[in-house]
């Protein structure tokens, strides 16, 4: 999966948490979101006299709010790919342990077979998931 495919899938499925998302889909989208937020912050600091390490401006906040649903749904679908319920995302409220556990899960290999959340996206025997809303 490439960057454009991953970003397109995540943005199309911003409010859809059913199904599965592979590692590449989540991490390409995270890279896109980080670069977009960095670019927005650089634009804001160039337009104002604020320091580069200052607080985020309105553009960054609006972009972050716009990307938040797609990020959360991609993370939930990634947990589904591991066979875990999406409610495990709430472990992120535990400061260090929760973040480390989520990072571990997000970098772990997926279940190589159909699970209760859908077919394996890389299985050539299964029909591919449609990109409908």
C-alpha positions as CSV (number, residue, x, y, z in Angstrom):
1,X,0.0,0.0,0.0
2,X,1.3,3.4,-0.9
3,X,0.8,6.8,0.8
4,X,-2.0,8.1,-1.5
5,X,-4.0,4.8,-1.2
6,X,-3.7,4.8,2.6
7,X,-4.6,8.5,3.0
8,X,-7.6,8.0,0.7
9,X,-8.9,5.0,2.5
10,X,-8.5,6.7,5.9
11,X,-10.2,9.9,4.8
12,X,-13.0,8.0,3.1
13,X,-13.6,5.9,6.2
14,X,-13.3,8.7,8.7
15,X,-16.5,7.7,10.5
16,X,-16.5,4.0,9.7
17,X,-14.9,1.7,12.3
18,X,-15.9,-1.6,10.9
19,X,-13.4,-3.7,9.0
20,X,-9.7,-4.0,9.3
21,X,-6.7,-1.8,8.6
22,X,-3.2,-3.1,7.9
23,X,0.0,-1.7,9.4
24,X,0.9,0.2,6.3
25,X,-2.5,1.9,6.1
26,X,-2.3,3.3,9.6
27,X,1.4,4.3,9.5
28,X,1.2,6.0,6.1
29,X,-1.8,8.0,7.4
30,X,0.0,8.9,10.6
31,X,3.0,10.1,8.5
32,X,0.6,12.2,6.3
33,X,-1.1,13.7,9.3
34,X,2.2,14.6,11.0
35,X,3.6,16.2,7.9
36,X,0.3,18.1,7.2
37,X,0.3,19.4,10.8
38,X,4.0,20.4,10.6
39,X,3.4,22.2,7.4
40,X,0.4,24.1,8.8
41,X,2.4,25.1,11.9
42,X,5.3,26.3,9.6
43,X,2.9,28.4,7.6
44,X,1.4,29.9,10.7
45,X,4.8,30.8,12.1
46,X,5.9,32.3,8.8
47,X,2.8,34.5,8.7
48,X,3.1,35.7,12.3
49,X,6.0,36.7,14.6
50,X,5.4,33.7,16.9
51,X,8.4,31.5,17.6
52,X,8.6,28.1,15.9
53,X,8.2,26.2,19.1
54,X,5.2,28.3,20.1
55,X,1.7,27.1,20.7
56,X,-0.3,25.9,17.6
57,X,-2.4,28.4,15.8
58,X,-5.9,28.3,14.5
59,X,-4.9,26.6,11.2
60,X,-3.1,23.8,13.1
61,X,-6.0,23.3,15.5
62,X,-8.6,23.2,12.7
63,X,-6.5,20.7,10.7
64,X,-5.9,18.5,13.7
65,X,-9.7,18.5,14.5
66,X,-10.4,17.6,10.9
67,X,-8.0,14.7,10.9
68,X,-8.9,13.4,14.3
69,X,-11.9,11.2,13.3
70,X,-9.9,9.6,10.5
71,X,-7.0,8.9,12.9
72,X,-9.2,7.4,15.6
73,X,-11.2,5.2,13.1
74,X,-7.9,4.0,11.5
75,X,-6.5,3.1,14.9
76,X,-9.7,1.2,15.8
77,X,-9.6,-0.7,12.5
78,X,-5.9,-1.5,13.1
79,X,-6.9,-3.0,16.5
80,X,-9.6,-5.0,14.6
81,X,-6.9,-6.3,12.3
82,X,-5.2,-7.8,15.4
83,X,-8.4,-9.4,16.6
84,X,-8.8,-6.8,19.4
85,X,-11.9,-4.8,20.2
86,X,-11.7,-1.1,19.4
87,X,-12.4,-0.2,23.0
88,X,-8.7,-1.1,23.7
89,X,-7.9,2.4,22.3
90,X,-9.0,3.8,25.6
91,X,-5.8,2.4,27.1
92,X,-4.1,5.5,25.7
93,X,-5.4,7.4,28.7
94,X,-2.9,5.5,30.8
95,X,0.1,7.8,30.3
96,X,3.2,5.6,29.6
97,X,2.1,2.0,29.8
98,X,-1.0,2.6,27.5
99,X,1.0,4.4,24.9
100,X,3.7,1.7,24.8
101,X,1.2,-1.1,24.6
102,X,-0.7,0.6,21.7
103,X,2.6,1.3,19.9
104,X,3.5,-2.4,20.3
105,X,0.1,-3.5,18.9
106,X,0.2,-1.0,16.0
107,X,3.6,-2.4,14.9
108,X,2.6,-6.1,15.4
109,X,1.9,-8.4,12.5
110,X,-1.8,-8.9,11.8
111,X,-3.9,-12.0,12.2
112,X,-3.2,-13.9,8.9
113,X,-6.8,-15.2,8.6
114,X,-10.4,-14.1,8.7
115,X,-11.4,-12.8,12.2
116,X,-14.7,-11.5,13.6
117,X,-14.0,-8.1,12.1
118,X,-13.6,-9.3,8.5
119,X,-11.4,-11.1,6.0
120,X,-7.6,-10.7,5.9
121,X,-7.0,-7.8,3.5
122,X,-3.9,-9.5,2.1
123,X,-5.6,-12.9,1.5
124,X,-5.9,-13.5,-2.3
125,X,-8.7,-15.9,-1.8
126,X,-11.0,-13.4,-0.1
127,X,-12.7,-10.6,-2.1
128,X,-11.3,-7.2,-1.4
129,X,-13.2,-4.8,0.9
130,X,-15.1,-2.1,-0.9
131,X,-14.3,1.5,-0.2
132,X,-17.9,2.6,0.4
133,X,-18.9,4.8,3.3
